[in-house]
């Protein structure tokens, strides 16, 4: 296939983004610590890779303020957010113009697990990872981390993002119950 045919097969980036709005996903906070400074970003491009060894991948825009610190530190934590974390999700998405360590100030309760990456309390789960691989893919880097520790909160429910909106994970349970009732 020549270069012209390959280019003809690509879609417009705006159309791609519009299509991706229909892919509902958990809202996550990817955090790291490098040279004593914390960094992080809100992301939905997160996926399990392997159960043995346990691995997870995150896709981080190369222009994100936390992109380079994640790669340089070699550690990150994937915090699956709960509905009570919406303001934190907005701040770490850059909606407030705050970057770097300042994103952590006066919001959320933070601790660390094995790697030292920031862990947000109240998440359904936080996966503490050491970076094992990376791959450049267009505007993003795919970071693959081996999960070395985790924190679970069985009482917490996930915050989701679909069609440009934050959605409470409890809405899915309600919808599933209504669907089951209709089918019986």
C-alpha positions as CSV (number, residue, x, y, z in Angstrom):
1,X,0.0,0.0,0.0
2,X,1.5,3.4,-0.9
3,X,1.5,6.5,1.3
4,X,-1.4,8.1,-0.5
5,X,-3.7,5.0,0.0
6,X,-2.7,4.9,3.7
7,X,-3.6,8.6,4.2
8,X,-6.9,8.2,2.4
9,X,-7.9,5.5,5.0
10,X,-7.5,7.9,8.0
11,X,-10.5,9.8,9.3
12,X,-10.6,13.4,10.4
13,X,-9.4,13.9,14.1
14,X,-12.6,15.8,14.9
15,X,-14.8,12.9,13.7
16,X,-12.7,10.5,15.7
17,X,-13.2,12.5,18.9
18,X,-16.9,12.7,18.2
19,X,-17.1,9.0,17.8
20,X,-15.1,8.3,20.9
21,X,-17.6,10.3,23.0
22,X,-19.8,7.2,22.7
23,X,-17.3,5.1,24.5
24,X,-18.2,5.3,28.2
25,X,-15.2,4.9,30.5
26,X,-14.1,5.1,34.1
27,X,-12.6,8.5,35.0
28,X,-9.1,8.0,36.4
29,X,-6.5,10.1,37.9
30,X,-3.0,9.2,36.8
31,X,-0.4,10.4,39.4
32,X,3.3,10.3,39.8
33,X,6.1,11.7,41.9
34,X,9.4,12.8,40.3
35,X,12.3,14.8,42.0
36,X,10.0,15.5,45.0
37,X,7.2,17.0,42.9
38,X,3.9,15.4,42.3
39,X,2.1,15.4,39.0
40,X,-1.1,14.1,37.5
41,X,-3.8,14.2,35.0
42,X,-7.4,13.0,34.4
43,X,-7.7,10.2,31.9
44,X,-10.2,7.7,30.5
45,X,-7.8,5.9,28.1
46,X,-6.8,3.2,30.6
47,X,-7.0,-0.6,30.0
48,X,-5.9,-3.8,31.6
49,X,-3.1,-5.6,29.8
50,X,-2.4,-8.8,31.7
51,X,-3.3,-10.7,34.9
52,X,0.0,-12.5,35.1
53,X,1.9,-10.4,35.7
54,X,-0.7,-7.9,36.6
55,X,-0.3,-4.9,34.1
56,X,-2.3,-1.9,33.1
57,X,-1.8,0.7,30.4
58,X,-2.5,4.4,30.3
59,X,-2.4,6.7,27.3
60,X,-1.0,10.1,28.1
61,X,-0.9,13.1,25.7
62,X,2.6,14.1,25.1
63,X,1.6,17.8,25.7
64,X,0.3,16.9,29.2
65,X,2.2,18.4,32.1
66,X,2.5,15.0,33.7
67,X,3.7,13.2,30.6
68,X,7.4,13.6,31.0
69,X,7.4,13.2,34.8
70,X,5.7,9.8,34.4
71,X,8.3,8.6,32.0
72,X,11.2,10.0,34.0
73,X,10.0,8.7,37.4
74,X,9.2,5.3,36.1
75,X,6.2,5.1,38.5
76,X,2.6,6.0,38.4
77,X,-0.7,5.3,40.2
78,X,-4.1,4.8,38.4
79,X,-6.7,6.1,40.8
80,X,-10.3,5.1,39.6
81,X,-12.3,8.1,40.7
82,X,-15.7,8.1,42.6
83,X,-18.5,10.6,42.1
84,X,-17.3,12.6,45.1
85,X,-14.0,13.3,43.1
86,X,-15.6,15.2,40.3
87,X,-14.0,18.5,41.3
88,X,-10.6,16.8,41.5
89,X,-11.2,15.3,38.0
90,X,-11.9,18.8,36.6
91,X,-8.8,20.3,38.2
92,X,-6.5,17.5,37.0
93,X,-8.1,17.8,33.5
94,X,-6.7,21.3,33.4
95,X,-10.0,23.1,33.7
96,X,-8.7,25.4,36.3
97,X,-5.3,26.3,34.7
98,X,-3.4,24.7,37.6
99,X,-0.5,22.3,36.8
100,X,2.1,20.1,38.6
101,X,2.2,19.8,42.3
102,X,-0.3,22.7,42.8
103,X,-3.1,20.4,41.5
104,X,-2.8,18.4,44.8
105,X,-3.0,21.5,47.1
106,X,-6.2,21.8,49.2
107,X,-8.1,19.1,47.5
108,X,-8.4,15.4,48.3
109,X,-6.7,13.2,50.9
110,X,-3.4,11.7,49.7
111,X,-1.1,9.0,50.7
112,X,1.4,6.6,49.0
113,X,1.8,2.9,48.5
114,X,4.9,0.9,47.4
115,X,6.2,3.2,44.6
116,X,5.6,6.5,46.3
117,X,3.2,7.8,43.6
118,X,0.3,9.7,45.1
119,X,-2.8,7.7,46.0
120,X,-6.2,9.4,46.4
121,X,-8.4,8.2,49.2
122,X,-12.0,7.2,48.6
123,X,-11.3,5.6,45.2
124,X,-13.0,2.2,44.3
125,X,-9.4,1.1,43.5
126,X,-6.0,2.6,43.1
127,X,-3.3,0.6,41.1
128,X,0.2,1.4,42.2
129,X,2.6,0.7,39.2
130,X,6.1,0.6,38.1
131,X,6.7,1.5,34.5
132,X,7.8,-1.5,32.4
133,X,7.2,-0.4,28.8
134,X,6.3,2.6,26.7
135,X,5.2,3.1,23.1
136,X,4.9,6.3,21.2
137,X,1.5,6.4,19.4
138,X,0.7,9.6,17.5
139,X,0.0,12.4,20.0
140,X,0.2,10.1,23.0
141,X,2.6,7.7,24.8
142,X,1.2,4.4,25.9
143,X,2.7,3.7,29.3
144,X,2.4,0.1,30.6
145,X,2.8,-0.5,34.3
146,X,3.2,-3.6,36.4
147,X,0.9,-3.3,39.3
148,X,3.0,-3.7,42.5
149,X,0.3,-2.7,45.0
150,X,-3.3,-1.6,45.2
151,X,-5.9,-0.1,47.5
152,X,-9.5,-1.2,47.3
153,X,-12.6,0.5,48.8
154,X,-15.6,-1.8,48.5
155,X,-18.0,1.0,49.4
156,X,-16.9,3.4,46.7
157,X,-18.5,3.4,43.2
158,X,-16.9,4.6,40.0
159,X,-17.3,8.0,38.3
160,X,-17.8,7.5,34.5
161,X,-17.5,9.7,31.5
162,X,-19.8,9.4,28.5
163,X,-20.9,11.7,25.7
164,X,-19.0,14.6,27.3
165,X,-20.7,14.2,30.7
166,X,-19.7,12.8,34.1
167,X,-22.0,9.9,35.1
168,X,-22.4,8.4,38.5
169,X,-21.7,4.7,38.5
170,X,-24.9,4.1,40.6
171,X,-26.8,5.1,37.4
172,X,-25.6,1.9,35.7
173,X,-26.8,-0.3,38.6
174,X,-30.2,1.4,38.4
175,X,-30.4,1.0,34.6
176,X,-29.4,-2.6,34.9
177,X,-32.1,-3.3,37.5
178,X,-34.7,-1.7,35.4
179,X,-33.7,-3.7,32.3
180,X,-33.7,-6.9,34.3
181,X,-37.2,-6.1,35.6
182,X,-38.5,-5.5,32.1
183,X,-37.0,-8.8,30.8
184,X,-38.6,-10.9,33.6
